[in-house]
Amino acid sequence: MRDETPAFARMKMKLKVCGMKYKENLEAVANLRPDYLGFIFYKKSARHFDSSIPELPKSIKKVGVFVDEELEIVKDTIKKFNLQAVQLHGHESPEYCAAINTVEVIKVFSIKDEFNFDVLQPFENVCDYFLFDTKGKLPGGNGYTFNWNVLEQYPSTKPYFLSGGIGLHEIEKIKEFKESPASKFCYAIDVNSKFEIEPGLKNIEELKLFKDKLIV
């Protein structure tokens, strides 16, 4: 029998767990084999990472998260922690993004109920991925989802990360989203605060359950 499910609905979305902070907890999360682990190098964040990263499975990419940081500091941090990607959460310019040419660049844009997709155009050739997060008081980790229907107007073919308040209660919503054309270029799901016992400390059991359900 021919599978009538749209191709984008059959694709496995990758998983990024952001806001890692504590070594033992980090190792436990790494054992779940997410595709990306995020480390926040923004000093004002409750999840600010200032430790050392233990050796991780080669399948996991380490992402450094920055907010309007000096470019040289970003480059030094990439080398120090052997990062494979950076996630830029501030007002970084296309020129700034282009100057980071040794690792994957994920540029973040915040959405609530509407979004002007024209702002993406200058970043098309200088970023590897976009990330759409919930617009709120903080650069990230606001704890609630935005209106994913906005992504039905997504004009690009660049793969993107879906972020913002995603937890176990969003499983069915994600499954519905995967069946919509809006998810065609959704490359990965990014989770953080909804899986925390406290800032930076992840609930391993809930993360495992989410990952198991996400890949079904």
C-alpha positions as CSV (number, residue, x, y, z in Angstrom):
1,M,0.0,0.0,0.0
2,R,1.3,3.4,-0.9
3,D,2.1,5.7,2.0
4,E,0.0,8.8,1.5
5,T,1.7,10.7,4.4
6,P,3.4,13.9,3.2
7,A,7.2,13.5,3.0
8,F,7.8,16.2,5.5
9,A,5.5,14.4,8.0
10,R,7.6,11.3,7.7
11,M,10.9,13.0,8.4
12,K,12.5,12.5,11.8
13,M,13.0,15.9,13.5
14,K,16.3,16.2,15.3
15,L,16.4,17.1,19.0
16,K,18.3,19.9,20.7
17,V,18.4,20.2,24.5
18,C,19.5,23.6,25.5
19,G,20.6,25.2,28.8
20,M,23.0,22.6,30.0
21,K,24.8,23.5,33.2
22,Y,25.8,20.7,35.6
23,K,28.3,17.9,34.7
24,E,26.5,14.8,36.0
25,N,23.2,16.0,34.6
26,L,24.9,16.8,31.3
27,E,26.3,13.3,31.1
28,A,22.9,11.8,31.8
29,V,21.3,13.9,29.1
30,A,24.1,13.0,26.7
31,N,23.3,9.3,27.3
32,L,19.9,10.0,25.7
33,R,21.7,10.9,22.5
34,P,20.1,14.2,21.5
35,D,21.5,15.6,18.3
36,Y,22.5,18.9,19.8
37,L,23.4,20.1,23.3
38,G,23.2,23.8,24.0
39,F,25.5,25.7,26.4
40,I,24.5,29.3,27.2
41,F,27.4,31.7,27.4
42,Y,25.2,34.7,28.3
43,K,26.2,35.9,31.8
44,K,22.7,37.3,32.6
45,S,21.1,33.9,32.1
46,A,20.3,31.6,35.0
47,R,21.7,28.8,32.9
48,H,25.0,30.5,32.2
49,F,27.6,27.9,31.6
50,D,31.0,28.4,33.2
51,S,32.3,24.9,33.7
52,S,34.1,22.4,31.5
53,I,32.4,20.1,29.0
54,P,33.2,16.4,29.4
55,E,33.8,14.2,26.4
56,L,30.6,13.6,24.5
57,P,29.5,11.1,21.9
58,K,30.7,12.2,18.5
59,S,27.1,12.2,17.2
60,I,26.2,15.1,19.6
61,K,27.0,18.6,18.4
62,K,27.9,21.2,21.0
63,V,26.2,24.6,20.5
64,G,27.3,27.8,22.1
65,V,24.5,30.3,22.8
66,F,25.4,34.0,22.7
67,V,23.5,37.3,23.0
68,D,25.2,40.3,21.3
69,E,28.6,39.0,22.4
70,E,31.9,40.5,21.1
71,L,32.9,38.5,18.0
72,E,36.4,37.7,19.3
73,I,34.9,36.3,22.5
74,V,32.6,34.0,20.5
75,K,35.5,32.8,18.4
76,D,37.7,32.2,21.4
77,T,34.8,30.3,23.1
78,I,34.4,28.1,20.0
79,K,38.0,27.1,20.2
80,K,38.1,26.7,24.0
81,F,35.0,24.3,24.1
82,N,35.4,22.8,20.6
83,L,31.9,23.9,19.6
84,Q,30.3,22.7,16.4
85,A,27.7,25.4,16.2
86,V,26.8,28.8,17.6
87,Q,23.3,30.1,18.3
88,L,22.9,33.9,18.1
89,H,20.1,35.2,20.2
90,G,20.7,38.9,19.9
91,H,20.7,41.7,17.3
92,E,23.7,40.2,15.4
93,S,24.1,41.6,11.9
94,P,24.5,39.5,8.7
95,E,28.2,40.6,8.6
96,Y,28.6,39.3,12.2
97,C,27.2,36.0,11.2
98,A,29.3,35.7,8.1
99,A,32.5,36.3,10.2
100,I,31.8,33.0,12.1
101,N,32.8,30.7,9.3
102,T,34.3,27.7,11.2
103,V,31.1,26.2,12.7
104,E,27.4,26.0,12.0
105,V,25.5,29.3,12.6
106,I,22.0,29.3,13.9
107,K,20.3,32.7,13.9
108,V,17.4,33.2,16.2
109,F,14.2,35.2,15.5
110,S,11.4,35.7,18.0
111,I,7.7,35.3,17.1
112,K,4.5,35.8,19.0
113,D,1.3,36.1,16.8
114,E,2.8,37.5,13.7
115,F,6.2,38.0,12.0
116,N,7.7,39.9,9.1
117,F,9.6,37.2,7.2
118,D,11.4,39.9,5.1
119,V,13.9,40.3,7.9
120,L,15.3,36.8,7.1
121,Q,16.5,37.7,3.6
122,P,19.8,39.3,4.6
123,F,20.7,36.2,6.6
124,E,20.0,33.6,3.9
125,N,23.6,33.3,2.8
126,V,25.3,33.7,6.1
127,C,23.5,31.2,8.4
128,D,23.1,27.5,8.2
129,Y,19.8,27.5,10.1
130,F,17.2,29.8,11.5
131,L,15.6,29.2,14.9
132,F,12.2,30.5,15.8
133,D,11.5,31.2,19.4
134,T,8.8,32.8,21.5
135,K,9.0,36.6,21.8
136,G,9.1,37.5,25.5
137,K,10.9,39.5,28.2
138,L,14.0,37.2,27.9
139,P,16.3,36.4,24.9
140,G,15.1,32.8,25.5
141,G,13.6,30.4,28.0
142,N,10.3,32.3,28.4
143,G,8.5,29.0,28.9
144,Y,5.5,29.3,26.4
145,T,5.0,28.6,22.8
146,F,4.2,31.0,20.0
147,N,1.6,30.6,17.3
148,W,3.1,28.0,15.0
149,N,0.5,28.8,12.3
150,V,2.6,31.8,11.5
151,L,5.2,29.5,9.9
152,E,2.7,28.7,7.2
153,Q,3.9,31.9,5.6
154,Y,7.6,30.8,5.8
155,P,9.1,31.9,2.5
156,S,12.5,30.2,2.7
157,T,13.9,26.7,2.1
158,K,16.5,27.0,4.8
159,P,16.0,24.4,7.6
160,Y,14.9,25.8,10.9
161,F,14.7,24.9,14.6
162,L,11.4,25.2,16.4
163,S,11.8,26.5,19.9
164,G,9.9,28.2,22.8
165,G,8.1,26.5,25.7
166,I,8.0,23.0,24.2
167,G,7.4,20.2,26.7
168,L,5.6,16.9,27.1
169,H,2.2,18.6,26.7
170,E,3.2,19.7,23.2
171,I,3.7,16.2,21.8
172,E,0.3,16.0,20.1
173,K,0.7,19.6,18.9
174,I,4.1,18.6,17.3
175,K,2.5,15.6,15.6
176,E,-0.2,17.8,14.2
177,F,2.4,20.3,13.1
178,K,4.5,17.6,11.3
179,E,1.4,16.9,9.1
180,S,1.2,20.5,8.0
181,P,3.0,22.2,5.2
182,A,4.4,24.7,7.7
183,S,6.7,22.0,9.1
184,K,8.3,21.2,5.7
185,F,11.6,22.8,6.6
186,C,11.5,22.2,10.4
187,Y,14.8,20.5,11.0
188,A,14.9,20.2,14.7
189,I,12.9,20.7,18.0
190,D,14.7,22.7,20.6
191,V,13.7,22.2,24.3
192,N,14.8,23.8,27.5
193,S,12.8,25.2,30.4
194,K,9.9,22.8,30.3
195,F,12.2,19.9,31.1
196,E,13.8,21.5,34.1
197,I,13.8,20.8,37.8
198,E,15.6,24.1,38.3
199,P,17.4,26.3,35.8
200,G,20.0,24.2,34.0
201,L,19.0,20.9,35.8
202,K,17.1,18.7,33.4
203,N,14.5,16.0,34.2
204,I,16.0,13.0,32.6
205,E,12.9,10.8,32.7
206,E,10.7,13.4,31.1
207,L,13.4,14.1,28.4
208,K,13.6,10.4,27.6
209,L,9.8,10.1,27.3
210,F,9.7,13.2,25.0
211,K,12.5,11.8,22.8
212,D,10.9,8.4,22.5
213,K,7.6,10.0,21.5
214,L,9.1,12.5,19.2
215,I,10.7,9.9,16.9
216,V,7.6,7.7,16.6
